[in-house]
């Protein structure tokens, strides 16, 4: 729930830049909830005289009107609360223009609003935060996809020696982690809590969601993850089947030698 907005200088601006960054796997936002927050769900904090940061537990930070030095200082400030920090930040940028005599609209990377409130900042932050983490997932899944795609061909052409069971299990584990993150921690398809209190903002939220193709990108990711998981599991089954057949042959050979030894002992006696 947002706090009073009377003395927030940023809300008086007519133009501001918004930048979203994915900085790590998890931010312990609970440690900041007892500080002087501007709003919660998502958490909004001042990071400068006329700049605000929105924090998300799944590793995204969205800056409103923050200078580069303010962004760097704020990230250093929350580093003790950050797990799984990344070296190269995924990034999204847009501009907000406050035009009192016009209606809400989105054109390219610009959002035009008749007025600006903390609730607007919250829903814009939600979309950008989800977009940058989807960027991160897309990069990770693409790396897994590049490994899995030629896997079946290698297995067919060169047999199990070209494939390591440990690598297969690792990739299956990566897929499950990505699915857990998307469904559990990020909740990409879930609408922000602020819309329950301010339903009139749902229109701009839906338009932003469409503009950044949040739903379509999540669906595409889920399909890729499903294909990766299915391919890896199939390859693993083939490897285990081949190992089982090889073990059966070892048993047959051992039985054969046992028979030979028994016959040999019978003839010697």
WOVENKA-V966366 format. One record per pair of residues at least 4 apart in sequence whose ideal C-beta (glycine too) atoms are under 8 Angstrom apart, sorted by sequence separation. I is the first residue (numbers start at 0). GAP is how many residues later the second one is. If there is no record, write none. Layout:
i=I gap=GAP
i=I gap=GAP
//
This chain:
i=7 gap=4
i=8 gap=4
i=22 gap=4
i=28 gap=4
i=32 gap=4
i=38 gap=4
i=39 gap=4
i=46 gap=4
i=55 gap=4
i=65 gap=4
i=66 gap=4
i=67 gap=4
i=68 gap=4
i=69 gap=4
i=70 gap=4
i=71 gap=4
i=72 gap=4
i=73 gap=4
i=74 gap=4
i=77 gap=4
i=85 gap=4
i=105 gap=4
i=115 gap=4
i=116 gap=4
i=117 gap=4
i=118 gap=4
i=119 gap=4
i=120 gap=4
i=121 gap=4
i=122 gap=4
i=123 gap=4
i=124 gap=4
i=125 gap=4
i=126 gap=4
i=127 gap=4
i=128 gap=4
i=129 gap=4
i=130 gap=4
i=131 gap=4
i=132 gap=4
i=133 gap=4
i=134 gap=4
i=135 gap=4
i=136 gap=4
i=137 gap=4
i=138 gap=4
i=139 gap=4
i=140 gap=4
i=141 gap=4
i=142 gap=4
i=143 gap=4
i=144 gap=4
i=146 gap=4
i=149 gap=4
i=150 gap=4
i=151 gap=4
i=152 gap=4
i=153 gap=4
i=154 gap=4
i=157 gap=4
i=162 gap=4
i=163 gap=4
i=164 gap=4
i=165 gap=4
i=166 gap=4
i=167 gap=4
i=168 gap=4
i=169 gap=4
i=170 gap=4
i=171 gap=4
i=172 gap=4
i=173 gap=4
i=174 gap=4
i=175 gap=4
i=176 gap=4
i=177 gap=4
i=178 gap=4
i=179 gap=4
i=180 gap=4
i=181 gap=4
i=182 gap=4
i=190 gap=4
i=192 gap=4
i=193 gap=4
i=194 gap=4
i=200 gap=4
i=201 gap=4
i=202 gap=4
i=203 gap=4
i=204 gap=4
i=205 gap=4
i=206 gap=4
i=207 gap=4
i=212 gap=4
i=213 gap=4
i=214 gap=4
i=215 gap=4
i=216 gap=4
i=217 gap=4
i=218 gap=4
i=219 gap=4
i=220 gap=4
i=221 gap=4
i=222 gap=4
i=223 gap=4
i=224 gap=4
i=225 gap=4
i=226 gap=4
i=227 gap=4
i=228 gap=4
i=229 gap=4
i=230 gap=4
i=231 gap=4
i=232 gap=4
i=233 gap=4
i=234 gap=4
i=235 gap=4
i=236 gap=4
i=237 gap=4
i=238 gap=4
i=239 gap=4
i=240 gap=4
i=241 gap=4
i=242 gap=4
i=243 gap=4
i=244 gap=4
i=245 gap=4
i=246 gap=4
i=247 gap=4
i=248 gap=4
i=249 gap=4
i=250 gap=4
i=251 gap=4
i=252 gap=4
i=253 gap=4
i=254 gap=4
i=255 gap=4
i=256 gap=4
i=257 gap=4
i=258 gap=4
i=259 gap=4
i=260 gap=4
i=261 gap=4
i=262 gap=4
i=263 gap=4
i=264 gap=4
i=31 gap=5
i=38 gap=5
i=45 gap=5
i=46 gap=5
i=54 gap=5
i=55 gap=5
i=65 gap=5
i=105 gap=5
i=106 gap=5
i=115 gap=5
i=154 gap=5
i=156 gap=5
i=162 gap=5
i=179 gap=5
i=180 gap=5
i=208 gap=5
i=211 gap=5
i=4 gap=6
i=9 gap=6
i=36 gap=6
i=37 gap=6
i=45 gap=6
i=46 gap=6
i=54 gap=6
i=55 gap=6
i=78 gap=6
i=104 gap=6
i=105 gap=6
i=181 gap=6
i=194 gap=6
i=208 gap=6
i=32 gap=7
i=36 gap=7
i=37 gap=7
i=44 gap=7
i=45 gap=7
i=53 gap=7
i=62 gap=7
i=103 gap=7
i=104 gap=7
i=112 gap=7
i=154 gap=7
i=193 gap=7
i=194 gap=7
i=36 gap=8
i=37 gap=8
i=43 gap=8
i=44 gap=8
i=52 gap=8
i=53 gap=8
i=62 gap=8
i=65 gap=8
i=103 gap=8
i=153 gap=8
i=154 gap=8
i=35 gap=9
i=43 gap=9
i=52 gap=9
i=102 gap=9
i=103 gap=9
i=153 gap=9
i=32 gap=10
i=34 gap=10
i=35 gap=10
i=43 gap=10
i=44 gap=10
i=52 gap=10
i=53 gap=10
i=101 gap=10
i=103 gap=10
i=194 gap=10
i=31 gap=11
i=42 gap=11
i=51 gap=11
i=52 gap=11
i=62 gap=11
i=102 gap=11
i=190 gap=11
i=41 gap=12
i=42 gap=12
i=50 gap=12
i=51 gap=12
i=101 gap=12
i=150 gap=12
i=31 gap=13
i=41 gap=13
i=42 gap=13
i=50 gap=13
i=51 gap=13
i=52 gap=13
i=60 gap=13
i=96 gap=13
i=98 gap=13
i=100 gap=13
i=110 gap=13
i=191 gap=13
i=28 gap=14
i=37 gap=14
i=41 gap=14
i=50 gap=14
i=51 gap=14
i=60 gap=14
i=94 gap=14
i=95 gap=14
i=96 gap=14
i=97 gap=14
i=98 gap=14
i=99 gap=14
i=190 gap=14
i=49 gap=15
i=50 gap=15
i=93 gap=15
i=94 gap=15
i=95 gap=15
i=96 gap=15
i=97 gap=15
i=98 gap=15
i=99 gap=15
i=46 gap=16
i=50 gap=16
i=92 gap=16
i=93 gap=16
i=94 gap=16
i=96 gap=16
i=97 gap=16
i=47 gap=17
i=60 gap=17
i=93 gap=17
i=95 gap=17
i=97 gap=17
i=150 gap=17
i=47 gap=18
i=97 gap=18
i=46 gap=19
i=47 gap=19
i=50 gap=19
i=95 gap=20
i=146 gap=20
i=52 gap=21
i=47 gap=22
i=31 gap=23
i=46 gap=23
i=54 gap=23
i=58 gap=23
i=147 gap=23
i=46 gap=24
i=95 gap=24
i=146 gap=24
i=58 gap=25
i=28 gap=26
i=46 gap=26
i=187 gap=26
i=188 gap=26
i=28 gap=27
i=46 gap=27
i=143 gap=27
i=187 gap=27
i=26 gap=28
i=28 gap=28
i=95 gap=28
i=26 gap=29
i=27 gap=29
i=188 gap=29
i=7 gap=30
i=26 gap=30
i=93 gap=30
i=143 gap=30
i=187 gap=30
i=25 gap=31
i=26 gap=31
i=143 gap=31
i=25 gap=32
i=26 gap=32
i=63 gap=32
i=24 gap=33
i=25 gap=33
i=2 gap=34
i=24 gap=34
i=26 gap=34
i=93 gap=34
i=139 gap=34
i=2 gap=35
i=23 gap=35
i=1 gap=36
i=2 gap=36
i=22 gap=36
i=91 gap=36
i=181 gap=36
i=1 gap=37
i=12 gap=37
i=21 gap=37
i=22 gap=37
i=140 gap=37
i=0 gap=38
i=21 gap=38
i=22 gap=38
i=139 gap=38
i=0 gap=39
i=20 gap=39
i=91 gap=39
i=181 gap=39
i=0 gap=40
i=8 gap=40
i=9 gap=40
i=19 gap=40
i=20 gap=40
i=91 gap=40
i=181 gap=40
i=8 gap=41
i=9 gap=41
i=19 gap=41
i=20 gap=41
i=90 gap=41
i=136 gap=41
i=1 gap=42
i=9 gap=42
i=19 gap=42
i=20 gap=42
i=89 gap=42
i=18 gap=43
i=19 gap=43
i=89 gap=43
i=91 gap=43
i=177 gap=43
i=178 gap=43
i=7 gap=44
i=17 gap=44
i=18 gap=44
i=136 gap=44
i=17 gap=45
i=89 gap=45
i=136 gap=45
i=17 gap=46
i=31 gap=46
i=89 gap=46
i=178 gap=46
i=16 gap=47
i=17 gap=47
i=18 gap=47
i=177 gap=47
i=15 gap=48
i=16 gap=48
i=15 gap=49
i=31 gap=49
i=89 gap=49
i=20 gap=50
i=30 gap=50
i=85 gap=50
i=174 gap=50
i=26 gap=51
i=12 gap=52
i=18 gap=52
i=22 gap=52
i=28 gap=52
i=27 gap=53
i=132 gap=53
i=174 gap=53
i=175 gap=53
i=9 gap=54
i=20 gap=54
i=26 gap=54
i=27 gap=54
i=133 gap=54
i=174 gap=54
i=9 gap=55
i=26 gap=55
i=27 gap=55
i=25 gap=56
i=26 gap=56
i=129 gap=56
i=25 gap=57
i=63 gap=57
i=170 gap=57
i=171 gap=57
i=174 gap=57
i=23 gap=58
i=24 gap=58
i=25 gap=58
i=129 gap=58
i=22 gap=59
i=23 gap=59
i=24 gap=59
i=23 gap=60
i=171 gap=60
i=23 gap=61
i=63 gap=61
i=170 gap=61
i=171 gap=61
i=22 gap=62
i=23 gap=62
i=61 gap=62
i=22 gap=63
i=61 gap=63
i=21 gap=64
i=167 gap=64
i=171 gap=64
i=22 gap=66
i=61 gap=66
i=125 gap=66
i=21 gap=67
i=53 gap=67
i=61 gap=67
i=167 gap=67
i=168 gap=67
i=20 gap=68
i=21 gap=68
i=53 gap=68
i=59 gap=68
i=60 gap=68
i=167 gap=68
i=20 gap=69
i=21 gap=69
i=51 gap=69
i=55 gap=69
i=59 gap=69
i=122 gap=69
i=20 gap=70
i=59 gap=70
i=121 gap=70
i=19 gap=71
i=53 gap=71
i=57 gap=71
i=122 gap=71
i=164 gap=71
i=167 gap=71
i=18 gap=72
i=19 gap=72
i=59 gap=72
i=121 gap=72
i=122 gap=72
i=162 gap=72
i=18 gap=73
i=19 gap=73
i=55 gap=73
i=59 gap=73
i=18 gap=74
i=43 gap=74
i=58 gap=74
i=164 gap=74
i=17 gap=75
i=53 gap=75
i=57 gap=75
i=118 gap=75
i=16 gap=76
i=17 gap=76
i=162 gap=76
i=16 gap=77
i=17 gap=77
i=43 gap=77
i=16 gap=78
i=17 gap=78
i=43 gap=78
i=118 gap=78
i=122 gap=78
i=126 gap=78
i=159 gap=78
i=15 gap=79
i=16 gap=79
i=38 gap=79
i=118 gap=79
i=125 gap=79
i=137 gap=79
i=144 gap=79
i=147 gap=79
i=151 gap=79
i=159 gap=79
i=14 gap=80
i=15 gap=80
i=37 gap=80
i=38 gap=80
i=41 gap=80
i=133 gap=80
i=140 gap=80
i=147 gap=80
i=150 gap=80
i=154 gap=80
i=14 gap=81
i=40 gap=81
i=43 gap=81
i=119 gap=81
i=122 gap=81
i=126 gap=81
i=130 gap=81
i=150 gap=81
i=14 gap=82
i=38 gap=82
i=118 gap=82
i=122 gap=82
i=126 gap=82
i=129 gap=82
i=144 gap=82
i=148 gap=82
i=151 gap=82
i=159 gap=82
i=13 gap=83
i=14 gap=83
i=38 gap=83
i=41 gap=83
i=130 gap=83
i=133 gap=83
i=137 gap=83
i=140 gap=83
i=144 gap=83
i=147 gap=83
i=151 gap=83
i=154 gap=83
i=158 gap=83
i=159 gap=83
i=13 gap=84
i=41 gap=84
i=119 gap=84
i=123 gap=84
i=127 gap=84
i=129 gap=84
i=133 gap=84
i=136 gap=84
i=140 gap=84
i=143 gap=84
i=147 gap=84
i=150 gap=84
i=154 gap=84
i=12 gap=85
i=13 gap=85
i=122 gap=85
i=126 gap=85
i=41 gap=87
i=126 gap=87
i=133 gap=87
i=140 gap=87
i=112 gap=91
i=110 gap=93
i=110 gap=97
i=103 gap=99
i=103 gap=100
i=105 gap=101
i=105 gap=102
i=12 gap=103
i=103 gap=103
i=10 gap=105
i=19 gap=105
i=105 gap=105
i=10 gap=106
i=17 gap=106
i=10 gap=107
i=19 gap=108
i=19 gap=109
i=7 gap=110
i=17 gap=110
i=21 gap=110
i=19 gap=111
i=20 gap=111
i=21 gap=111
i=4 gap=112
i=19 gap=112
i=4 gap=113
i=21 gap=113
i=21 gap=114
i=1 gap=115
i=2 gap=115
i=1 gap=116
i=1 gap=117
i=1 gap=120
i=91 gap=120
i=57 gap=123
i=57 gap=127
i=56 gap=128
i=57 gap=128
i=41 gap=150
i=40 gap=151
i=40 gap=152
i=40 gap=153
i=38 gap=155
i=25 gap=159
i=1 gap=192
i=0 gap=196
//
